[in-house]
């Protein structure tokens, strides 16, 4: 049985328990600043960007098994870009 979602919000809500579990695990591993949305955005923008026809169980597996360091690096890159934009905007 395939489950289809009509929006990203629907998919996000379905994956939220797994995202929350991953966020708590990361907090225990020293990444207390990582939010559920950070995990979601990493997967959506990086891991699943070019993926097609992923099943729900594959996405849950990705959420639970993504390397903490990959999410941390993603957030650091995002912060660097944001800081650069702010710096050049002020000039």
C-alpha positions as protocol buffer text, in pm:
chain_id: "A"
residue {
  index: 1
  type: UNK
  ca { x: 0 y: 0 z: 0 }
}
residue {
  index: 2
  type: UNK
  ca { x: 150 y: 331 z: -112 }
}
residue {
  index: 3
  type: UNK
  ca { x: 81 y: 641 z: 91 }
}
residue {
  index: 4
  type: UNK
  ca { x: 61 y: 965 z: -101 }
}
residue {
  index: 5
  type: UNK
  ca { x: 94 y: 1312 z: 44 }
}
residue {
  index: 6
  type: UNK
  ca { x: -71 y: 1621 z: -97 }
}
residue {
  index: 7
  type: UNK
  ca { x: 177 y: 1867 z: 53 }
}
residue {
  index: 8
  type: UNK
  ca { x: 516 y: 1896 z: 218 }
}
residue {
  index: 9
  type: UNK
  ca { x: 335 y: 1994 z: 535 }
}
residue {
  index: 10
  type: UNK
  ca { x: 145 y: 1664 z: 534 }
}
residue {
  index: 11
  type: UNK
  ca { x: 470 y: 1471 z: 485 }
}
residue {
  index: 12
  type: UNK
  ca { x: 643 y: 1674 z: 756 }
}
residue {
  index: 13
  type: UNK
  ca { x: 362 y: 1598 z: 1003 }
}
residue {
  index: 14
  type: UNK
  ca { x: 382 y: 1228 z: 920 }
}
residue {
  index: 15
  type: UNK
  ca { x: 759 y: 1224 z: 973 }
}
residue {
  index: 16
  type: UNK
  ca { x: 752 y: 1445 z: 1283 }
}
residue {
  index: 17
  type: UNK
  ca { x: 784 y: 1157 z: 1536 }
}
residue {
  index: 18
  type: UNK
  ca { x: 1099 y: 1032 z: 1360 }
}
residue {
  index: 19
  type: UNK
  ca { x: 1234 y: 1388 z: 1326 }
}
residue {
  index: 20
  type: UNK
  ca { x: 1173 y: 1446 z: 1696 }
}
residue {
  index: 21
  type: UNK
  ca { x: 1350 y: 1122 z: 1783 }
}
residue {
  index: 22
  type: UNK
  ca { x: 1651 y: 1223 z: 1572 }
}
residue {
  index: 23
  type: UNK
  ca { x: 1659 y: 1570 z: 1729 }
}
residue {
  index: 24
  type: UNK
  ca { x: 1659 y: 1422 z: 2082 }
}
residue {
  index: 25
  type: UNK
  ca { x: 1934 y: 1177 z: 1985 }
}
residue {
  index: 26
  type: UNK
  ca { x: 2144 y: 1463 z: 1848 }
}
residue {
  index: 27
  type: UNK
  ca { x: 2091 y: 1663 z: 2167 }
}
residue {
  index: 28
  type: UNK
  ca { x: 2220 y: 1365 z: 2369 }
}
residue {
  index: 29
  type: UNK
  ca { x: 2525 y: 1356 z: 2137 }
}
residue {
  index: 30
  type: UNK
  ca { x: 2611 y: 1719 z: 2206 }
}
residue {
  index: 31
  type: UNK
  ca { x: 2420 y: 1891 z: 1926 }
}
residue {
  index: 32
  type: UNK
  ca { x: 2165 y: 2059 z: 2152 }
}
residue {
  index: 33
  type: UNK
  ca { x: 2117 y: 2353 z: 1913 }
}
residue {
  index: 34
  type: UNK
  ca { x: 1975 y: 2135 z: 1634 }
}
residue {
  index: 35
  type: UNK
  ca { x: 1599 y: 2162 z: 1591 }
}
residue {
  index: 36
  type: UNK
  ca { x: 1346 y: 1930 z: 1431 }
}
residue {
  index: 37
  type: UNK
  ca { x: 1320 y: 2180 z: 1145 }
}
residue {
  index: 38
  type: UNK
  ca { x: 1698 y: 2168 z: 1095 }
}
residue {
  index: 39
  type: UNK
  ca { x: 1685 y: 1791 z: 1047 }
}
residue {
  index: 40
  type: UNK
  ca { x: 1386 y: 1825 z: 814 }
}
residue {
  index: 41
  type: UNK
  ca { x: 1549 y: 2102 z: 608 }
}
residue {
  index: 42
  type: UNK
  ca { x: 1875 y: 1909 z: 569 }
}
residue {
  index: 43
  type: UNK
  ca { x: 1695 y: 1602 z: 441 }
}
residue {
  index: 44
  type: UNK
  ca { x: 1460 y: 1800 z: 217 }
}
residue {
  index: 45
  type: UNK
  ca { x: 1726 y: 2030 z: 71 }
}
residue {
  index: 46
  type: UNK
  ca { x: 2021 y: 1791 z: 50 }
}
residue {
  index: 47
  type: UNK
  ca { x: 1943 y: 1420 z: 91 }
}
residue {
  index: 48
  type: UNK
  ca { x: 1608 y: 1406 z: -91 }
}
residue {
  index: 49
  type: UNK
  ca { x: 1658 y: 1690 z: -338 }
}
residue {
  index: 50
  type: UNK
  ca { x: 1702 y: 1461 z: -640 }
}
residue {
  index: 51
  type: UNK
  ca { x: 1520 y: 1157 z: -504 }
}
residue {
  index: 52
  type: UNK
  ca { x: 1205 y: 1022 z: -667 }
}
residue {
  index: 53
  type: UNK
  ca { x: 931 y: 795 z: -539 }
}
residue {
  index: 54
  type: UNK
  ca { x: 1071 y: 747 z: -190 }
}
residue {
  index: 55
  type: UNK
  ca { x: 859 y: 532 z: 32 }
}
residue {
  index: 56
  type: UNK
  ca { x: 764 y: 640 z: 383 }
}
residue {
  index: 57
  type: UNK
  ca { x: 981 y: 371 z: 540 }
}
residue {
  index: 58
  type: UNK
  ca { x: 1284 y: 488 z: 335 }
}
residue {
  index: 59
  type: UNK
  ca { x: 1231 y: 845 z: 455 }
}
residue {
  index: 60
  type: UNK
  ca { x: 1192 y: 735 z: 819 }
}
residue {
  index: 61
  type: UNK
  ca { x: 1511 y: 531 z: 782 }
}
residue {
  index: 62
  type: UNK
  ca { x: 1690 y: 834 z: 638 }
}
residue {
  index: 63
  type: UNK
  ca { x: 1572 y: 1049 z: 929 }
}
residue {
  index: 64
  type: UNK
  ca { x: 1685 y: 804 z: 1194 }
}
residue {
  index: 65
  type: UNK
  ca { x: 2015 y: 710 z: 1029 }
}
residue {
  index: 66
  type: UNK
  ca { x: 2146 y: 1038 z: 890 }
}
residue {
  index: 67
  type: UNK
  ca { x: 2492 y: 1119 z: 1027 }
}
residue {
  index: 68
  type: UNK
  ca { x: 2478 y: 1391 z: 1293 }
}
residue {
  index: 69
  type: UNK
  ca { x: 2793 y: 1547 z: 1149 }
}
residue {
  index: 70
  type: UNK
  ca { x: 2628 y: 1597 z: 808 }
}
residue {
  index: 71
  type: UNK
  ca { x: 2347 y: 1797 z: 967 }
}
residue {
  index: 72
  type: UNK
  ca { x: 2595 y: 1995 z: 1176 }
}
residue {
  index: 73
  type: UNK
  ca { x: 2803 y: 2081 z: 867 }
}
residue {
  index: 74
  type: UNK
  ca { x: 2488 y: 2179 z: 678 }
}
residue {
  index: 75
  type: UNK
  ca { x: 2391 y: 2419 z: 957 }
}
residue {
  index: 76
  type: UNK
  ca { x: 2741 y: 2568 z: 973 }
}
residue {
  index: 77
  type: UNK
  ca { x: 2739 y: 2630 z: 596 }
}
residue {
  index: 78
  type: UNK
  ca { x: 2398 y: 2791 z: 621 }
}
residue {
  index: 79
  type: UNK
  ca { x: 2519 y: 3019 z: 900 }
}
residue {
  index: 80
  type: UNK
  ca { x: 2827 y: 3118 z: 699 }
}
residue {
  index: 81
  type: UNK
  ca { x: 2609 y: 3212 z: 402 }
}
residue {
  index: 82
  type: UNK
  ca { x: 2374 y: 3409 z: 625 }
}
residue {
  index: 83
  type: UNK
  ca { x: 2664 y: 3594 z: 789 }
}
residue {
  index: 84
  type: UNK
  ca { x: 2813 y: 3678 z: 448 }
}
residue {
  index: 85
  type: UNK
  ca { x: 2480 y: 3813 z: 326 }
}
residue {
  index: 86
  type: UNK
  ca { x: 2451 y: 4031 z: 635 }
}
residue {
  index: 87
  type: UNK
  ca { x: 2808 y: 4154 z: 598 }
}
residue {
  index: 88
  type: UNK
  ca { x: 2772 y: 4256 z: 234 }
}
residue {
  index: 89
  type: UNK
  ca { x: 2428 y: 4402 z: 292 }
}
residue {
  index: 90
  type: UNK
  ca { x: 2571 y: 4645 z: 550 }
}
residue {
  index: 91
  type: UNK
  ca { x: 2834 y: 4783 z: 308 }
}
